[in-house]
Structures are given as structure tokens and as C-alpha cells.
Amino acid sequence: MANKLTGLLGIKYPILQGGMAWISDATLASAVSNAGGAGIISTGGRTTEYTREEIRRCRTLTDKPFGVNVMLMAPNKEEIVDVICAERPAFVTLGAGNPVPYFEKFHAAGVKVIPVVPNVKLARRVEQKGADAMVVEGMEAGGHIGVLTTMALMEQVLPEVNIPVVMAGGFADGRGLAAALLMGASGVQMGTRFLVAEECPVHPKVKQKLIEAIDTDTIVTGQTIGGAVRGVKNKFSEEFVALEYSHGATKEELLEKATGTNKLAAVDGDVENGMVQAGQTLLPLKKIEPVAEIIEGIMAEARATLKKAEEIEL
């Protein structure tokens, strides 16, 4: 499936794997790249040494293009950027901050730049400043989210920009990929879908909780303090929301309560007291299977959906 995105990155399929903190390592990223998509190593919460080692390890596991995600709220972001420029993966995705000041540095190192944006204003700005592509993420996504839905963003961002747009937020199967392509996107980014991959290092208890989840099982925490995060309903998230809306807790108290809970779930496997970050589309997560099978299934379904769309008469 050739288009602007696959040509830009040198990949077979227009699927990016989301950069999930504490989860997206070289093993997962290389598996996605080997299967035809574009894997991404996450640096959220990580050291420069970890970043360097994972990029180098990924190169031993795949000869295909892969990327690295930079969380621009990280206190060591400048050092992380320097490591990425030195190691030169195929591309970077940049979120949770202003990506524009880093474009020139990455481009000078030969690294393609793909910012994550939540609205039309920023989409126009990053295109004007020289982004190679962009990820436009709707509030259906897991983790930190914006205020607009994926469909609203597709209808409003896609007509306004010319560089490749990767849609994110709620994509988990081939029908979603087909819909995004028909709307004019160049591909999709999926995070939650790969949490149940065999190669994903997230704790097995997280995988099982996601497989058991139903369609209404996500919840958004932190909306009242300007840091909305979507995850699965559990003891932590429901207690957090109750405290958040009780008007008895300060922003500082809420932030302190949330600190470290992502790692508690993802790494330690405490799926009741940790924040199990996940997007809204949960029902396609039915079993643990290899990344290659996940991607081939998505692509087969996308092809069938696009073929069926050709039969529609208006």
C-alpha cells in the first residue's frame, strides 16, 4: 500500500506504533517495523543512556526504519534530543510541548520530524515551519489527550494541510485505517492495539485486563487540572475522578497522587492501584498474538473495507 507516508518513511504499510511510556522499547518497535509498519521507541521517563542503548539494540533487531518519541515535558529532553541526533533513527515524533524549536536540529542530523498535534492551529504552524509529516491525535487515544475527537479533527485538519497526516486516537482495526485513508489521511498511529502483542513488554496483567475490558471501560482523569489522561476504569482511576470532582483536593495533591501510577501498572502489574493507560477502542483486543499477525490482519481488513467502499453508489 504505497502513499505519501510509506514513501516518506520507506515502510510497507501506513501504520505507526505509538510511543507509550515505559512500554515502547526496541523489542516492540523492531517487531512493528519488521512487520511492515513503523515502530517507535518511547523515551518518556527514560535516561539518555537508555535511549542510546535502545536505539542501538533496535538496529540489531531490524534493518527497517523506526522512530523515537520525545516527550517535550521531560526535564532531560535536551539531552535526549542530542542522543537521537547522534544515533540518527529514521524519524522522531514530538509531543507534550512546542516541537518547532527542534526541527532544525533534527533535520541537520538527517532525522525526519513528525510532531503530534491536537488542533488545526498547531497543524498549520508545524507544516509552515517544516515538519515532514504530523500525527493528529483525537481524544479517543490512551494517555494524555486533547479536547477534540478524531472525526472532528479529520474533518477540520485534513483539508488545511498538504504534508502527510497520520491520524491517531481510537484506531485498532483495518476498518479504522480504511476510514482514515478515505478521509484523506496518509495513515494511522495505534498504541493500545499493540499492548496485547506478544512482543509488547507491558505486564501480563495489563494485557489480561485489556482483553477482558468492554467498550465503555475507559475513563478520563485530570480534566479539571489541565492534564487529561485516558485509561481503563479501576480502583485508582475511579477514586481519582471522585476526588477530582469533590472540590476537596488541590491540583498539587491530585498531581502527587497520579505520579508514578503509569509505571506501577505497566511495569509492576498493579492494575488496580496503577493507571492502565488505554484508548477507547477496546473490543478488538481479543487475544495475545504476534505483531506480524496483528498488522497483517489489520491490512487484510483495510483492503476488504476499501474494496467494499468502491461498491457504494451515491
HELIX and SHEET records of a PDB file:
HELIX    1   1 LYS A    4  LEU A    9  1                                   6    
HELIX    2   2 ALA A   26  ASN A   34  1                                   9    
HELIX    3   3 THR A   48  LEU A   61  1                                  14    
HELIX    4   4 LYS A   77  GLU A   87  1                                  11    
HELIX    5   5 VAL A  100  TYR A  102  5                                   3    
HELIX    6   6 PHE A  103  ALA A  108  1                                   6    
HELIX    7   7 VAL A  120  GLN A  128  1                                   9    
HELIX    8   8 THR A  150  VAL A  157  1                                   8    
HELIX    9   9 LEU A  158  GLU A  160  5                                   3    
HELIX   10  10 GLY A  174  MET A  183  1                                  10    
HELIX   11  11 THR A  192  VAL A  196  5                                   5    
HELIX   12  12 PRO A  204  GLU A  212  1                                   9    
HELIX   13  13 GLN A  223  ILE A  225  5                                   3    
HELIX   14  14 LYS A  235  GLU A  244  1                                  10    
HELIX   15  15 LYS A  251  ALA A  258  1                                   8    
HELIX   16  16 THR A  261  ALA A  266  1                                   6    
HELIX   17  17 VAL A  291  ALA A  309  1                                  19    
SHEET    1   A 8 ILE A  15  GLN A  17  0                                        
SHEET    2   A 8 GLY A 187  MET A 190  1                                        
SHEET    3   A 8 VAL A 165  ALA A 168  1                                        
SHEET    4   A 8 MET A 134  GLU A 137  1                                        
SHEET    5   A 8 LYS A 112  VAL A 117  1                                        
SHEET    6   A 8 PHE A  91  GLY A  95  1                                        
SHEET    7   A 8 PHE A  66  MET A  71  1                                        
SHEET    8   A 8 GLY A  39  SER A  42  1                                        
SHEET    1   B 3 GLY A 143  HIS A 144  0                                        
SHEET    2   B 3 VAL A 229  VAL A 232 -1                                        
SHEET    3   B 3 THR A 218  THR A 221 -1                                        
END                                                                             
